[in-house]
Structures are given as C-alpha cells and as structure tokens.
Amino acid sequence: MNAPTSQAAPVARKLRVATTSLAGCFGCHMSILDIDERILKLVELVEFDRSPLTDIKTCGPCDLGIIEGGLCNAENVHVLREFRKNCKVLLALGACAINGGLPAQRNHLDLRDILEEVYQTGADMSHGGIPNDPELPLPLNKVHPIHEVVKVDYFLPGCPPPADAIWKLLTDLLAGRTPNIGHGLLHYD
C-alpha cells in the first residue's frame, strides 16, 4: 500500500517593491518607516528591490514603484524614466513628487540668478564661481512633478503623507483593491 502523498500549498509570490527619492527631503521615506511594527507585516508580503531601506542601487522588474521627490536636474529625469520602465505600478508619494513641493518654490526665479546669488554674490564668496563640472547633473530651469515626465498610477499627497495613509494605500494595493484613502487619513499640517 502506498503512503498518501501530501501536496504542499503553492507559496504565494511576494510582490516586488522599489522606492527611490529624487529632489526632496527624504521625509516620505521616513513616513514609510513610521508605520513602525507594521513594517514586519509588510516584509511578509513584499520583497524590497531598489530602496534606501535595502541599499540596492539599481531597479529590477517590480510590481510597485514608490517615488518621493520632484525633478530638479537631468539625473532625476534619467532615474525616474529608468524606474518607471521597471515598475508595473507607480506611486507618487508626497507633495514634491506630486507638484514639485518645497523645491518648486524656486520656479518663479531665474535659475541663472539663483546660481549667481549662491555661488558669486552670496555671503560666503569662497566658492570660486558657479560649478561647471561635467560630473554634476545639469539643473533644470524649473522643478517639475513626476507626472509631467512619466505615467503615474497613484498619488498620495502630504508633506509627508502620514504613516497610516501610506499603510492603508499599500495594504489596499497588495490586496488587489483600488486604494481608498479617506479624509481622516489625509491632513496637511
């Protein structure tokens, strides 16, 4: 008589998530960390790819990409386009990614005037002129939100968005639900 064979249930594939920061303050990544002990539950559901949380520098194929920060230089644009190519779904996290945020306050000023003020006429004139090293990313004339360059699937506003709103959005997406972030989770203080 043969012993019954047991079939193990298939192991569900963890979703791959990547995050990156462009022109911003890194506050949105801090809000991700502010989900506190829930991050342990998140790690059960996802595998982090490129992220400051993992220190992985390149982005492979991912189910979800999370971007904080806007676009202030050519390197930001390059990183964003490569990131978008590798992510099935893209989330713009925070004010800088959605509308340029605080860095975009320079948009009403001329870039040349800003650089001259900082590097030539400012209080500390020891800089020796506006940097012109080919290794430095070329600044854009204006700071742009990411949706002006790539398709964005979801937007989560805030500066930074609260951890509970991030948790709700992530768990909705991971469960295959359309995120529904109510007014109680979004605030701008």
Backbone torsions as a table, in degrees:
resi	resn	phi	psi	omega
1	MET	NA	132.4	179.9
2	ASN	-82.9	142.5	176.1
3	ALA	-72.2	142.2	179.0
4	PRO	-63.0	141.5	178.0
5	THR	-97.1	137.3	177.3
6	SER	-104.2	138.8	177.9
7	GLN	-104.7	123.9	177.9
8	ALA	-71.8	142.1	176.5
9	ALA	-64.5	140.7	179.0
10	PRO	-61.8	139.9	178.5
11	VAL	-78.8	126.0	179.4
12	ALA	-67.5	136.5	178.9
13	ARG	-72.5	132.9	174.9
14	LYS	-72.5	141.9	175.7
15	LEU	-75.4	141.5	178.2
16	ARG	-92.0	128.9	-178.8
17	VAL	-124.1	134.4	175.2
18	ALA	-122.7	148.5	175.4
19	THR	-133.4	153.4	173.7
20	THR	-153.4	160.9	179.3
21	SER	-123.0	132.5	177.9
22	LEU	-107.0	-127.6	-179.1
23	ALA	-82.5	98.2	-179.9
24	GLY	-168.7	-167.0	-173.2
25	CYS	-106.1	-4.1	-178.9
26	PHE	80.9	6.4	179.9
27	GLY	-64.4	-32.6	179.9
28	CYS	-67.5	-37.7	175.0
29	HIS	-65.8	-35.3	176.8
30	MET	-64.6	-36.4	176.6
31	SER	-67.2	-33.0	174.0
32	ILE	-61.1	-44.8	178.2
33	LEU	-65.9	-26.5	179.7
34	ASP	-71.1	-1.9	172.9
35	ILE	-72.1	-2.8	172.1
36	ASP	55.9	-130.6	-173.3
37	GLU	-64.7	-17.2	177.4
38	ARG	-64.7	-17.2	178.4
39	ILE	-63.7	-28.1	176.8
40	LEU	-66.4	-38.9	176.0
41	LYS	-67.1	-39.7	178.8
42	LEU	-61.1	-42.2	-179.5
43	VAL	-65.8	-24.8	174.5
44	GLU	-70.3	-26.4	-174.8
45	LEU	-98.5	-25.0	-174.4
46	VAL	-131.0	160.1	170.9
47	GLU	-116.6	123.3	-179.8
48	PHE	-81.2	131.5	174.4
49	ASP	-97.7	-133.6	179.2
50	ARG	-55.0	126.6	178.9
51	SER	-175.3	147.7	171.0
52	PRO	-62.2	-19.1	178.0
53	LEU	-71.3	-24.0	-178.6
54	THR	-112.8	-18.6	-174.9
55	ASP	68.0	18.6	173.0
56	ILE	-78.1	129.9	-171.1
57	LYS	-92.6	-20.4	-179.1
58	THR	-116.1	158.2	-177.5
59	CYS	-109.7	122.0	173.0
60	GLY	-92.1	-173.2	178.3
61	PRO	-60.9	127.5	-176.5
62	CYS	-132.8	153.8	175.6
63	ASP	-79.0	-38.2	-176.8
64	LEU	-137.0	130.4	173.6
65	GLY	-114.3	134.6	179.6
66	ILE	-119.0	122.9	-177.9
67	ILE	-122.0	129.1	169.1
68	GLU	-111.6	150.5	177.4
69	GLY	96.8	153.3	178.4
70	GLY	-98.7	-163.6	-175.8
71	LEU	-115.0	112.4	179.5
72	CYS	-119.5	-8.5	179.0
73	ASN	-149.7	170.5	-176.2
74	ALA	-62.3	-34.0	178.5
75	GLU	-64.8	-39.9	176.2
76	ASN	-57.3	-43.8	-179.1
77	VAL	-64.1	-43.9	179.2
78	HIS	-62.2	-48.0	179.9
79	VAL	-60.0	-44.1	-179.6
80	LEU	-61.1	-46.5	-178.7
81	ARG	-64.1	-42.3	177.5
82	GLU	-64.7	-41.7	179.5
83	PHE	-61.2	-47.2	-179.0
84	ARG	-61.1	-39.7	179.4
85	LYS	-58.3	-31.2	-174.0
86	ASN	-96.4	-4.0	-174.8
87	CYS	-117.6	126.7	178.3
88	LYS	-65.7	-41.8	-178.7
89	VAL	-125.0	137.4	-179.0
90	LEU	-122.3	130.6	178.4
91	LEU	-111.9	123.2	171.5
92	ALA	-87.7	114.9	-174.3
93	LEU	-107.3	113.2	173.9
94	GLY	94.4	166.8	-174.7
95	ALA	-60.1	-39.5	-176.9
96	CYS	-64.7	-41.7	178.7
97	ALA	-70.4	-33.4	-174.4
98	ILE	-82.9	-42.0	-177.0
99	ASN	-137.1	11.7	-179.2
100	GLY	95.6	-21.6	175.0
101	GLY	54.6	-150.5	-178.3
102	LEU	-58.1	-41.7	178.5
103	PRO	-58.1	-27.8	-178.1
104	ALA	-74.2	-5.0	177.1
105	GLN	-64.6	-16.7	176.7
106	ARG	-80.7	-7.5	-173.2
107	ASN	-62.1	-24.0	179.6
108	HIS	-86.3	0.5	179.2
109	LEU	-108.6	155.8	176.4
110	ASP	-79.2	130.4	-177.4
111	LEU	-58.4	-43.1	179.5
112	ARG	-59.1	-43.0	178.7
113	ASP	-62.1	-40.5	179.3
114	ILE	-63.1	-48.8	-178.6
115	LEU	-63.1	-40.0	178.1
116	GLU	-65.2	-40.7	179.1
117	GLU	-63.1	-43.9	-177.0
118	VAL	-72.9	-43.3	-170.9
119	TYR	-102.1	-14.4	-175.9
120	GLN	-123.5	-37.8	-175.3
121	THR	-115.2	0.7	-178.7
122	GLY	-67.1	175.8	-177.8
123	ALA	-59.9	-34.9	-179.6
124	ASP	-106.9	98.3	-176.1
125	MET	-94.5	23.4	-178.8
126	SER	-83.7	0.8	-176.8
127	HIS	-70.0	-28.8	178.5
128	GLY	81.6	20.4	176.5
129	GLY	112.0	170.4	-179.6
130	ILE	-67.6	128.1	180.0
131	PRO	-57.9	138.6	-178.8
132	ASN	-137.3	42.7	-179.0
133	ASP	-89.9	129.4	-179.4
134	PRO	-62.5	-15.7	177.6
135	GLU	-76.5	-19.0	-179.7
136	LEU	-80.7	139.1	178.0
137	PRO	-66.3	140.8	179.8
138	LEU	-69.6	121.5	179.0
139	PRO	-69.8	145.9	174.4
140	LEU	-84.3	153.5	178.8
141	ASN	-64.2	-30.2	-180.0
142	LYS	-133.8	156.8	172.1
143	VAL	-88.3	133.2	-175.9
144	HIS	-119.7	147.0	169.2
145	PRO	-73.1	156.6	-172.6
146	ILE	-68.6	-27.3	-178.6
147	HIS	-67.5	-12.5	175.8
148	GLU	-77.0	-11.7	-177.0
149	VAL	-117.1	-36.3	-179.0
150	VAL	-134.8	163.8	175.5
151	LYS	-73.1	131.0	177.0
152	VAL	-114.9	132.7	-177.2
153	ASP	-88.9	-37.2	-177.7
154	TYR	-138.8	148.3	178.5
155	PHE	-125.7	132.0	174.6
156	LEU	-126.2	103.2	-175.4
157	PRO	-76.0	168.2	176.8
158	GLY	133.2	163.0	-180.0
159	CYS	-141.0	78.5	-10.3
160	PRO	-85.3	169.1	173.7
161	PRO	-63.8	145.1	178.4
162	PRO	-65.6	149.7	-179.4
163	ALA	-56.7	-38.8	-179.1
164	ASP	-64.9	-35.1	177.3
165	ALA	-68.7	-40.5	177.0
166	ILE	-62.5	-45.5	179.4
167	TRP	-59.5	-46.2	-179.2
168	LYS	-62.7	-45.7	179.6
169	LEU	-62.2	-46.8	-178.8
170	LEU	-63.3	-44.8	-178.3
171	THR	-68.3	-35.2	174.5
172	ASP	-62.4	-48.3	-179.8
173	LEU	-61.5	-44.1	-178.1
174	LEU	-65.9	-28.1	178.8
175	ALA	-86.9	-0.3	179.4
176	GLY	81.3	14.5	178.2
177	ARG	-95.8	150.8	171.1
178	THR	-70.1	126.1	-178.2
179	PRO	-59.6	137.6	177.7
180	ASN	-131.3	93.0	-178.6
181	ILE	-97.4	111.9	-178.6
182	GLY	-78.6	168.9	-179.0
183	HIS	-61.7	-25.9	179.4
184	GLY	-65.0	-25.5	-179.1
185	LEU	-93.9	-17.8	-179.2
186	LEU	-103.5	127.7	173.9
187	HIS	-150.0	159.0	-172.8
188	TYR	-127.5	67.2	-179.8
189	ASP	-117.6	NA	NA
